[in-house]
Each structure stands twice: as structure tokens, then as C-alpha cells.
């Protein structure tokens, strides 16, 4: 016979996607946090997850460039932003889609937190994982993120350099204190393969992030080398995780560990 009201309600609830927020943070800028957020999201989508990307780096948004969605404008529906589609199966919302390119965003904390809320409360129905690219460091945005949106966990990106590492560990501590468990630490720009002779050098050293993570009792997720192809493809809006080869595999490996 026809299903009763209770059965219909259960079916509707089962249909509702349980959304997990994974925040990507760093102690300082320029360590590859945005690059990692993009490529994690793309790798997760390739592995069959329904993923969305929120660019919470309100003052320095880069996800429109990284995902090749520059110039697209999100529409609003029922007072909520509709994420912009990207060619990689990862819809995205970024301040870059709401401001003119190169336009400086000079907001005080509360306004930036308001913008964060707009991005996170967009039409993310259907997204099972929301990857959030945080600003570097530990400020208002991170606090709003933790208090209001309760991420399932944070991934911390660092270079192998001592100073970057110290900042990264400070950020990791803030997340733990704020109730967001650190999923693990990723060491980026670890080792450089010379495109001419192939010799691998270590401009920032290597292994430091792994040792620091271990000291703090946090999982170490893996390392991504400094590779000119990563920079070139990222700048062109074609995420390396969408391609083939060792770097795509490295991002896929991180994505598998994070979605476990
Ligand atoms: P952050 O978000 O920490 O400020 P970005 O992701 O914007 O850092 O990266 C800073 C610059 O470094 C970008 O030009 C990016 O393409 C480049 N980059 C990041 N990771 C790598 C890597 N593993 N190899 C080469 N270039 C990288």
C-alpha cells in the first residue's frame, strides 16, 4: 500500500545529505594552502565524492583562478548564493566571484565574518564534503568558522621551513582548542626536482613537518614536492589533481586519507 507519513519522513531524512566541512588552514601565507584545498577537492570529486569548495580567504581569494572560474558570477536563489560550477566537478563560492578582479577588500572582522556566512550558507544541497580554504593564520574568520560551522576537521599545510612550521603548529593548536580536530599535517614544497637535470634539492629542508606533527601527536598525511608544473597548471586554472602523473597521484593519496 501507500507509505505512511512516518515512512515518508524517514525516507526524506535518509535523502538528506550529511555534510562534512573540512577546513584547510596554515600558519602563514604562501605555503600552498589554497593550492592544496583546490587539489584535495578535485581529487575527492574524482574519487566519486560530492564536493564543494568555499573560499574563506575573504581578503585574498584565489579559488576562482585556481579552478578556472574567473569572471563567473553566482546568482542568488531564495536569498542564498548558488555555487558557481567549475569544469572539475567541484562547485565553488569565493569572494573573487563577487568582487572585481584585483579589487582590494578592506573589511573589518565582523563584515568578513558575514561574508564567510554567506558563502557557507549558499545552496550546498547535495555536497557531502565542503572543503574550506581558510585565510592564513588565526583570526576572526577561523573563529567564526569553528564556532558557527563546526568543521569535522582541519588539515594544516606547512612548508618544511622552521618558521612556517612553528606558525603551522600554533594554528593547529588553535583548531584543537576551538574544538576542531586536526585531521593531519601536509608538508608542501618538500624537495625540488630540477626540470633540467632532474637532481632533487631541498631548498627548505624536508621531514620537518612530519617530525613536528609527531611531536604534537597529530597524524602526518604526506608531502607534495615543489614542482614547477604545479605552479604552472594552478595559474592556468587546470588543477594538477585533474591530470595524470605523480603529483595527481600524491593529491589522490591525500584525498583518500582525508575521506577515510
Ligand atoms: P597560500 O594559499 O598558502 O597563500 P598558494 O596556494 O596561493 O599559497 O600558493 C602560493 C604560490 O605557490 C602559488 O603561486 C602556487 O601556485 C605555488 N605553489 C603552491 N604549492 C606548490 C608546489 N607544491 N609546487 C610549486 N608551486 C607551488
py3Dmol code that shows the C-alpha trace and the ligand (Angstrom):
import py3Dmol

protein = """\
ATOM      1  CA  UNK A   1       0.000   0.000   0.000  1.00  0.00           C
ATOM      2  CA  UNK A   2       0.937   3.674   0.096  1.00  0.00           C
ATOM      3  CA  UNK A   3       3.693   4.583   2.601  1.00  0.00           C
ATOM      4  CA  UNK A   4       2.523   6.224   5.825  1.00  0.00           C
ATOM      5  CA  UNK A   5       3.569   9.704   6.873  1.00  0.00           C
ATOM      6  CA  UNK A   6       6.227   8.339   9.230  1.00  0.00           C
ATOM      7  CA  UNK A   7       7.781   6.226   6.475  1.00  0.00           C
ATOM      8  CA  UNK A   8       7.851   9.170   4.067  1.00  0.00           C
ATOM      9  CA  UNK A   9       9.524  11.310   6.719  1.00  0.00           C
ATOM     10  CA  UNK A  10      12.210   8.675   7.322  1.00  0.00           C
ATOM     11  CA  UNK A  11      12.806   8.433   3.569  1.00  0.00           C
ATOM     12  CA  UNK A  12      13.184  12.205   3.341  1.00  0.00           C
ATOM     13  CA  UNK A  13      15.630  12.244   6.197  1.00  0.00           C
ATOM     14  CA  UNK A  14      17.662   9.446   4.630  1.00  0.00           C
ATOM     15  CA  UNK A  15      17.723  11.509   1.454  1.00  0.00           C
ATOM     16  CA  UNK A  16      19.214  14.481   3.229  1.00  0.00           C
ATOM     17  CA  UNK A  17      22.950  14.532   2.747  1.00  0.00           C
ATOM     18  CA  UNK A  18      25.050  14.660   5.867  1.00  0.00           C
ATOM     19  CA  UNK A  19      27.564  17.405   5.085  1.00  0.00           C
ATOM     20  CA  UNK A  20      31.093  17.385   6.408  1.00  0.00           C
ATOM     21  CA  UNK A  21      33.214  20.511   6.470  1.00  0.00           C
ATOM     22  CA  UNK A  22      36.943  20.051   6.080  1.00  0.00           C
ATOM     23  CA  UNK A  23      38.888  23.243   6.741  1.00  0.00           C
ATOM     24  CA  UNK A  24      42.307  23.746   5.176  1.00  0.00           C
ATOM     25  CA  UNK A  25      44.479  26.098   7.210  1.00  0.00           C
ATOM     26  CA  UNK A  26      48.055  27.262   7.573  1.00  0.00           C
ATOM     27  CA  UNK A  27      50.125  29.332   9.944  1.00  0.00           C
ATOM     28  CA  UNK A  28      51.196  31.779   7.265  1.00  0.00           C
ATOM     29  CA  UNK A  29      50.535  32.723   3.650  1.00  0.00           C
ATOM     30  CA  UNK A  30      52.278  31.457   0.552  1.00  0.00           C
ATOM     31  CA  UNK A  31      52.780  27.886   1.755  1.00  0.00           C
ATOM     32  CA  UNK A  32      50.332  26.384  -0.756  1.00  0.00           C
ATOM     33  CA  UNK A  33      47.176  26.195   1.374  1.00  0.00           C
ATOM     34  CA  UNK A  34      44.858  27.332  -1.443  1.00  0.00           C
ATOM     35  CA  UNK A  35      46.592  25.045  -3.927  1.00  0.00           C
ATOM     36  CA  UNK A  36      46.111  22.112  -1.592  1.00  0.00           C
ATOM     37  CA  UNK A  37      42.437  22.981  -0.952  1.00  0.00           C
ATOM     38  CA  UNK A  38      41.743  23.068  -4.715  1.00  0.00           C
ATOM     39  CA  UNK A  39      43.518  19.837  -5.461  1.00  0.00           C
ATOM     40  CA  UNK A  40      42.060  17.988  -2.481  1.00  0.00           C
ATOM     41  CA  UNK A  41      38.574  18.984  -3.618  1.00  0.00           C
ATOM     42  CA  UNK A  42      39.274  17.931  -7.219  1.00  0.00           C
ATOM     43  CA  UNK A  43      40.828  14.619  -6.102  1.00  0.00           C
ATOM     44  CA  UNK A  44      37.847  13.913  -3.806  1.00  0.00           C
ATOM     45  CA  UNK A  45      35.439  14.605  -6.694  1.00  0.00           C
ATOM     46  CA  UNK A  46      37.441  12.256  -8.923  1.00  0.00           C
ATOM     47  CA  UNK A  47      37.043   9.589  -6.254  1.00  0.00           C
ATOM     48  CA  UNK A  48      33.286   9.907  -6.516  1.00  0.00           C
ATOM     49  CA  UNK A  49      32.532  12.224  -3.610  1.00  0.00           C
ATOM     50  CA  UNK A  50      30.109  15.109  -3.985  1.00  0.00           C
ATOM     51  CA  UNK A  51      32.359  18.028  -3.089  1.00  0.00           C
ATOM     52  CA  UNK A  52      32.001  21.785  -2.865  1.00  0.00           C
ATOM     53  CA  UNK A  53      34.697  24.376  -2.277  1.00  0.00           C
ATOM     54  CA  UNK A  54      34.289  27.509  -0.155  1.00  0.00           C
ATOM     55  CA  UNK A  55      36.986  30.140  -0.493  1.00  0.00           C
ATOM     56  CA  UNK A  56      37.026  31.615   3.004  1.00  0.00           C
ATOM     57  CA  UNK A  57      40.188  33.563   2.240  1.00  0.00           C
ATOM     58  CA  UNK A  58      37.980  36.656   2.099  1.00  0.00           C
ATOM     59  CA  UNK A  59      40.842  39.163   1.771  1.00  0.00           C
ATOM     60  CA  UNK A  60      42.902  37.179  -0.724  1.00  0.00           C
ATOM     61  CA  UNK A  61      40.548  34.901  -2.637  1.00  0.00           C
ATOM     62  CA  UNK A  62      42.274  32.712  -5.227  1.00  0.00           C
ATOM     63  CA  UNK A  63      39.881  29.829  -5.880  1.00  0.00           C
ATOM     64  CA  UNK A  64      38.304  31.413  -8.977  1.00  0.00           C
ATOM     65  CA  UNK A  65      41.727  31.453 -10.644  1.00  0.00           C
ATOM     66  CA  UNK A  66      42.716  28.012  -9.356  1.00  0.00           C
ATOM     67  CA  UNK A  67      39.500  26.368 -10.582  1.00  0.00           C
ATOM     68  CA  UNK A  68      39.317  28.352 -13.811  1.00  0.00           C
ATOM     69  CA  UNK A  69      36.048  30.087 -12.916  1.00  0.00           C
ATOM     70  CA  UNK A  70      37.242  33.694 -13.118  1.00  0.00           C
ATOM     71  CA  UNK A  71      34.624  36.145 -14.343  1.00  0.00           C
ATOM     72  CA  UNK A  72      31.676  33.941 -13.399  1.00  0.00           C
ATOM     73  CA  UNK A  73      29.051  35.458 -11.112  1.00  0.00           C
ATOM     74  CA  UNK A  74      26.916  33.394  -8.764  1.00  0.00           C
ATOM     75  CA  UNK A  75      23.165  34.030  -8.842  1.00  0.00           C
ATOM     76  CA  UNK A  76      21.072  34.193  -5.699  1.00  0.00           C
ATOM     77  CA  UNK A  77      18.066  31.996  -5.148  1.00  0.00           C
ATOM     78  CA  UNK A  78      15.832  32.375  -2.069  1.00  0.00           C
ATOM     79  CA  UNK A  79      18.362  34.897  -0.708  1.00  0.00           C
ATOM     80  CA  UNK A  80      21.148  32.334  -0.879  1.00  0.00           C
ATOM     81  CA  UNK A  81      24.082  32.180  -3.287  1.00  0.00           C
ATOM     82  CA  UNK A  82      24.111  29.391  -5.841  1.00  0.00           C
ATOM     83  CA  UNK A  83      27.651  27.966  -6.182  1.00  0.00           C
ATOM     84  CA  UNK A  84      29.464  28.506  -9.474  1.00  0.00           C
ATOM     85  CA  UNK A  85      30.113  25.345 -11.499  1.00  0.00           C
ATOM     86  CA  UNK A  86      33.718  24.526 -12.411  1.00  0.00           C
ATOM     87  CA  UNK A  87      34.930  22.116 -15.120  1.00  0.00           C
ATOM     88  CA  UNK A  88      36.267  19.714 -12.449  1.00  0.00           C
ATOM     89  CA  UNK A  89      33.008  18.666 -10.817  1.00  0.00           C
ATOM     90  CA  UNK A  90      33.650  20.996  -7.894  1.00  0.00           C
ATOM     91  CA  UNK A  91      31.198  23.895  -7.456  1.00  0.00           C
ATOM     92  CA  UNK A  92      32.749  26.893  -5.745  1.00  0.00           C
ATOM     93  CA  UNK A  93      31.860  30.101  -3.931  1.00  0.00           C
ATOM     94  CA  UNK A  94      34.523  32.750  -3.500  1.00  0.00           C
ATOM     95  CA  UNK A  95      34.643  36.494  -2.865  1.00  0.00           C
ATOM     96  CA  UNK A  96      36.514  36.515  -6.175  1.00  0.00           C
ATOM     97  CA  UNK A  97      33.144  35.806  -7.833  1.00  0.00           C
ATOM     98  CA  UNK A  98      31.541  38.737  -6.031  1.00  0.00           C
ATOM     99  CA  UNK A  99      34.188  41.422  -6.471  1.00  0.00           C
ATOM    100  CA  UNK A 100      36.064  42.795  -9.461  1.00  0.00           C
ATOM    101  CA  UNK A 101      39.456  41.231 -10.201  1.00  0.00           C
ATOM    102  CA  UNK A 102      42.240  42.954  -8.322  1.00  0.00           C
ATOM    103  CA  UNK A 103      39.766  44.910  -6.202  1.00  0.00           C
ATOM    104  CA  UNK A 104      41.063  45.233  -2.660  1.00  0.00           C
ATOM    105  CA  UNK A 105      38.690  44.038   0.037  1.00  0.00           C
ATOM    106  CA  UNK A 106      39.119  46.241   3.110  1.00  0.00           C
ATOM    107  CA  UNK A 107      36.601  44.998   5.618  1.00  0.00           C
ATOM    108  CA  UNK A 108      36.648  44.809   9.341  1.00  0.00           C
ATOM    109  CA  UNK A 109      36.298  41.444  11.054  1.00  0.00           C
ATOM    110  CA  UNK A 110      32.509  41.363  11.517  1.00  0.00           C
ATOM    111  CA  UNK A 111      31.884  42.098   7.832  1.00  0.00           C
ATOM    112  CA  UNK A 112      34.360  39.477   6.753  1.00  0.00           C
ATOM    113  CA  UNK A 113      32.645  37.001   9.062  1.00  0.00           C
ATOM    114  CA  UNK A 114      29.311  37.996   7.478  1.00  0.00           C
ATOM    115  CA  UNK A 115      30.760  37.254   4.043  1.00  0.00           C
ATOM    116  CA  UNK A 116      32.004  33.894   5.273  1.00  0.00           C
ATOM    117  CA  UNK A 117      28.487  33.069   6.445  1.00  0.00           C
ATOM    118  CA  UNK A 118      27.028  33.966   3.035  1.00  0.00           C
ATOM    119  CA  UNK A 119      29.492  31.681   1.291  1.00  0.00           C
ATOM    120  CA  UNK A 120      28.949  28.769   3.672  1.00  0.00           C
ATOM    121  CA  UNK A 121      25.190  29.150   3.729  1.00  0.00           C
ATOM    122  CA  UNK A 122      24.917  29.038  -0.062  1.00  0.00           C
ATOM    123  CA  UNK A 123      22.958  26.329  -1.839  1.00  0.00           C
ATOM    124  CA  UNK A 124      25.278  23.444  -0.940  1.00  0.00           C
ATOM    125  CA  UNK A 125      22.498  20.867  -1.004  1.00  0.00           C
ATOM    126  CA  UNK A 126      23.970  17.698  -2.417  1.00  0.00           C
ATOM    127  CA  UNK A 127      27.538  18.397  -1.305  1.00  0.00           C
ATOM    128  CA  UNK A 128      28.689  15.668   1.016  1.00  0.00           C
ATOM    129  CA  UNK A 129      32.061  17.294   1.709  1.00  0.00           C
ATOM    130  CA  UNK A 130      32.704  21.039   1.808  1.00  0.00           C
ATOM    131  CA  UNK A 131      36.390  21.890   1.552  1.00  0.00           C
ATOM    132  CA  UNK A 132      37.008  25.326   3.063  1.00  0.00           C
ATOM    133  CA  UNK A 133      40.114  27.298   2.104  1.00  0.00           C
ATOM    134  CA  UNK A 134      40.765  29.416   5.207  1.00  0.00           C
ATOM    135  CA  UNK A 135      42.851  32.589   5.341  1.00  0.00           C
ATOM    136  CA  UNK A 136      46.350  32.043   6.754  1.00  0.00           C
ATOM    137  CA  UNK A 137      46.875  32.360  10.485  1.00  0.00           C
ATOM    138  CA  UNK A 138      44.401  32.500  13.322  1.00  0.00           C
ATOM    139  CA  UNK A 139      41.877  35.343  13.207  1.00  0.00           C
ATOM    140  CA  UNK A 140      38.175  36.226  13.169  1.00  0.00           C
ATOM    141  CA  UNK A 141      37.360  34.063  10.158  1.00  0.00           C
ATOM    142  CA  UNK A 142      38.822  30.954  11.759  1.00  0.00           C
ATOM    143  CA  UNK A 143      36.934  31.629  14.995  1.00  0.00           C
ATOM    144  CA  UNK A 144      33.607  32.200  13.213  1.00  0.00           C
ATOM    145  CA  UNK A 145      34.264  29.102  11.155  1.00  0.00           C
ATOM    146  CA  UNK A 146      34.782  26.948  14.236  1.00  0.00           C
ATOM    147  CA  UNK A 147      32.026  28.397  16.389  1.00  0.00           C
ATOM    148  CA  UNK A 148      29.319  28.677  13.773  1.00  0.00           C
ATOM    149  CA  UNK A 149      30.027  25.898  11.314  1.00  0.00           C
ATOM    150  CA  UNK A 150      31.765  23.248  13.409  1.00  0.00           C
ATOM    151  CA  UNK A 151      34.105  21.675  10.856  1.00  0.00           C
ATOM    152  CA  UNK A 152      34.581  17.915  11.068  1.00  0.00           C
ATOM    153  CA  UNK A 153      38.301  18.540  10.978  1.00  0.00           C
ATOM    154  CA  UNK A 154      41.181  20.685   9.795  1.00  0.00           C
ATOM    155  CA  UNK A 155      44.095  19.939   7.519  1.00  0.00           C
ATOM    156  CA  UNK A 156      47.173  22.040   8.241  1.00  0.00           C
ATOM    157  CA  UNK A 157      49.595  22.906   5.460  1.00  0.00           C
ATOM    158  CA  UNK A 158      53.202  23.871   6.103  1.00  0.00           C
ATOM    159  CA  UNK A 159      56.463  24.091   4.232  1.00  0.00           C
ATOM    160  CA  UNK A 160      59.376  22.223   5.817  1.00  0.00           C
ATOM    161  CA  UNK A 161      60.851  25.552   6.966  1.00  0.00           C
ATOM    162  CA  UNK A 162      61.236  26.126  10.715  1.00  0.00           C
ATOM    163  CA  UNK A 163      59.345  29.410  10.924  1.00  0.00           C
ATOM    164  CA  UNK A 164      56.456  28.251   8.763  1.00  0.00           C
ATOM    165  CA  UNK A 165      56.326  25.116  10.853  1.00  0.00           C
ATOM    166  CA  UNK A 166      56.136  26.967  14.141  1.00  0.00           C
ATOM    167  CA  UNK A 167      53.273  29.083  12.797  1.00  0.00           C
ATOM    168  CA  UNK A 168      51.543  25.963  11.479  1.00  0.00           C
ATOM    169  CA  UNK A 169      51.752  24.256  14.852  1.00  0.00           C
ATOM    170  CA  UNK A 170      50.302  27.348  16.510  1.00  0.00           C
ATOM    171  CA  UNK A 171      47.389  27.232  14.055  1.00  0.00           C
ATOM    172  CA  UNK A 172      46.933  23.523  14.752  1.00  0.00           C
ATOM    173  CA  UNK A 173      46.730  24.248  18.471  1.00  0.00           C
ATOM    174  CA  UNK A 174      44.071  26.906  17.894  1.00  0.00           C
ATOM    175  CA  UNK A 175      41.923  24.438  15.977  1.00  0.00           C
ATOM    176  CA  UNK A 176      42.204  21.794  18.645  1.00  0.00           C
ATOM    177  CA  UNK A 177      41.353  24.336  21.362  1.00  0.00           C
ATOM    178  CA  UNK A 178      38.366  25.549  19.331  1.00  0.00           C
ATOM    179  CA  UNK A 179      37.001  22.019  19.140  1.00  0.00           C
ATOM    180  CA  UNK A 180      38.051  21.282  15.546  1.00  0.00           C
ATOM    181  CA  UNK A 181      40.210  18.154  15.473  1.00  0.00           C
ATOM    182  CA  UNK A 182      43.295  18.321  13.295  1.00  0.00           C
ATOM    183  CA  UNK A 183      42.966  15.566  10.679  1.00  0.00           C
ATOM    184  CA  UNK A 184      46.633  15.901   9.905  1.00  0.00           C
ATOM    185  CA  UNK A 185      49.543  17.910   8.582  1.00  0.00           C
ATOM    186  CA  UNK A 186      50.648  18.142   4.938  1.00  0.00           C
ATOM    187  CA  UNK A 187      54.183  19.190   4.055  1.00  0.00           C
ATOM    188  CA  UNK A 188      54.151  21.221   0.849  1.00  0.00           C
ATOM    189  CA  UNK A 189      57.128  22.334  -1.246  1.00  0.00           C
ATOM    190  CA  UNK A 190      59.102  19.419   0.150  1.00  0.00           C
ATOM    191  CA  UNK A 191      62.057  18.816  -2.171  1.00  0.00           C
ATOM    192  CA  UNK A 192      62.580  20.372  -5.605  1.00  0.00           C
ATOM    193  CA  UNK A 193      63.225  18.413  -8.753  1.00  0.00           C
ATOM    194  CA  UNK A 194      65.328  20.443 -11.206  1.00  0.00           C
ATOM    195  CA  UNK A 195      63.447  20.430 -14.529  1.00  0.00           C
ATOM    196  CA  UNK A 196      66.781  20.479 -16.415  1.00  0.00           C
ATOM    197  CA  UNK A 197      68.994  17.893 -14.735  1.00  0.00           C
ATOM    198  CA  UNK A 198      66.457  16.116 -12.543  1.00  0.00           C
ATOM    199  CA  UNK A 199      68.569  16.495  -9.430  1.00  0.00           C
ATOM    200  CA  UNK A 200      66.421  16.754  -6.313  1.00  0.00           C
ATOM    201  CA  UNK A 201      67.423  19.501  -3.895  1.00  0.00           C
ATOM    202  CA  UNK A 202      65.759  20.557  -0.683  1.00  0.00           C
ATOM    203  CA  UNK A 203      65.598  24.371  -0.579  1.00  0.00           C
ATOM    204  CA  UNK A 204      63.511  24.394   2.610  1.00  0.00           C
ATOM    205  CA  UNK A 205      64.798  21.116   4.064  1.00  0.00           C
ATOM    206  CA  UNK A 206      62.471  18.146   4.370  1.00  0.00           C
ATOM    207  CA  UNK A 207      60.850  15.981   7.022  1.00  0.00           C
ATOM    208  CA  UNK A 208      60.359  18.860   9.468  1.00  0.00           C
ATOM    209  CA  UNK A 209      56.573  18.841   9.251  1.00  0.00           C
ATOM    210  CA  UNK A 210      56.448  15.106   9.866  1.00  0.00           C
ATOM    211  CA  UNK A 211      58.628  15.402  12.945  1.00  0.00           C
ATOM    212  CA  UNK A 212      56.651  18.385  14.263  1.00  0.00           C
ATOM    213  CA  UNK A 213      53.330  16.604  13.699  1.00  0.00           C
ATOM    214  CA  UNK A 214      54.644  13.592  15.565  1.00  0.00           C
ATOM    215  CA  UNK A 215      55.796  15.744  18.484  1.00  0.00           C
ATOM    216  CA  UNK A 216      52.300  17.208  18.736  1.00  0.00           C
ATOM    217  CA  UNK A 217      50.643  13.827  18.410  1.00  0.00           C
ATOM    218  CA  UNK A 218      48.970  14.710  15.106  1.00  0.00           C
ATOM    219  CA  UNK A 219      48.860  12.487  12.018  1.00  0.00           C
ATOM    220  CA  UNK A 220      51.215  13.303   9.156  1.00  0.00           C
ATOM    221  CA  UNK A 221      49.331  12.969   5.871  1.00  0.00           C
ATOM    222  CA  UNK A 222      52.113  13.259   3.311  1.00  0.00           C
ATOM    223  CA  UNK A 223      54.270  15.603   1.272  1.00  0.00           C
ATOM    224  CA  UNK A 224      53.928  17.390  -2.064  1.00  0.00           C
ATOM    225  CA  UNK A 225      57.163  18.422  -3.789  1.00  0.00           C
ATOM    226  CA  UNK A 226      57.923  21.863  -5.154  1.00  0.00           C
ATOM    227  CA  UNK A 227      57.147  21.288  -8.808  1.00  0.00           C
ATOM    228  CA  UNK A 228      57.036  23.972 -11.476  1.00  0.00           C
ATOM    229  CA  UNK A 229      54.208  22.062 -13.193  1.00  0.00           C
ATOM    230  CA  UNK A 230      52.035  22.516 -10.077  1.00  0.00           C
ATOM    231  CA  UNK A 231      52.556  26.277 -10.205  1.00  0.00           C
ATOM    232  CA  UNK A 232      52.031  26.488 -13.957  1.00  0.00           C
ATOM    233  CA  UNK A 233      48.879  24.353 -14.065  1.00  0.00           C
ATOM    234  CA  UNK A 234      47.447  26.082 -10.979  1.00  0.00           C
ATOM    235  CA  UNK A 235      47.945  29.524 -12.514  1.00  0.00           C
ATOM    236  CA  UNK A 236      46.249  28.320 -15.692  1.00  0.00           C
ATOM    237  CA  UNK A 237      43.167  27.161 -13.758  1.00  0.00           C
ATOM    238  CA  UNK A 238      43.750  23.485 -14.558  1.00  0.00           C
ATOM    239  CA  UNK A 239      44.313  21.778 -11.179  1.00  0.00           C
ATOM    240  CA  UNK A 240      47.121  19.195 -11.326  1.00  0.00           C
ATOM    241  CA  UNK A 241      44.884  16.761  -9.410  1.00  0.00           C
ATOM    242  CA  UNK A 242      42.665  16.618 -12.502  1.00  0.00           C
ATOM    243  CA  UNK A 243      45.589  15.403 -14.613  1.00  0.00           C
ATOM    244  CA  UNK A 244      47.817  12.332 -14.600  1.00  0.00           C
ATOM    245  CA  UNK A 245      51.238  11.634 -13.126  1.00  0.00           C
ATOM    246  CA  UNK A 246      52.961  11.559  -9.755  1.00  0.00           C
ATOM    247  CA  UNK A 247      51.547  14.856  -8.414  1.00  0.00           C
ATOM    248  CA  UNK A 248      47.958  13.906  -9.307  1.00  0.00           C
ATOM    249  CA  UNK A 249      48.610  10.613  -7.512  1.00  0.00           C
ATOM    250  CA  UNK A 250      50.030  12.434  -4.466  1.00  0.00           C
ATOM    251  CA  UNK A 251      46.870  14.581  -4.195  1.00  0.00           C
ATOM    252  CA  UNK A 252      44.683  11.490  -4.693  1.00  0.00           C
ATOM    253  CA  UNK A 253      46.536   9.773  -1.858  1.00  0.00           C
ATOM    254  CA  UNK A 254      45.907  12.730   0.488  1.00  0.00           C
ATOM    255  CA  UNK A 255      42.229  12.804  -0.536  1.00  0.00           C
ATOM    256  CA  UNK A 256      41.841   9.101   0.301  1.00  0.00           C
ATOM    257  CA  UNK A 257      43.368   9.623   3.743  1.00  0.00           C
ATOM    258  CA  UNK A 258      41.129  12.612   4.451  1.00  0.00           C
ATOM    259  CA  UNK A 259      37.869  10.981   3.362  1.00  0.00           C
ATOM    260  CA  UNK A 260      38.501   7.810   5.398  1.00  0.00           C
TER     261      UNK A 260
END
"""
ligand_1 = """\
27
LIG
P 48.656 30.063 0.224
O 47.228 29.711 -0.009
O 49.271 29.310 1.367
O 48.912 31.541 0.324
P 49.051 29.318 -2.546
O 48.328 28.041 -2.661
O 48.402 30.542 -3.096
O 49.500 29.566 -1.046
O 50.484 29.091 -3.217
C 51.435 30.155 -3.323
C 52.188 30.010 -4.658
O 52.965 28.811 -4.623
C 51.258 29.849 -5.860
O 51.846 30.519 -6.953
C 51.225 28.354 -6.112
O 50.992 28.030 -7.474
C 52.607 27.943 -5.694
N 52.687 26.563 -5.176
C 51.992 26.023 -4.152
N 52.354 24.738 -3.938
C 53.305 24.456 -4.866
C 54.086 23.290 -5.185
N 53.979 22.171 -4.476
N 54.958 23.374 -6.224
C 55.072 24.537 -6.931
N 54.395 25.646 -6.681
C 53.518 25.627 -5.661
"""
view = py3Dmol.view(width=600, height=400)
view.addModel(protein, "pdb")
view.setStyle({"model": 0}, {"cartoon": {"style": "trace"}})
view.addModel(ligand_1, "xyz")
view.setStyle({"model": 1}, {"stick": {}})
view.zoomTo()
view.show()
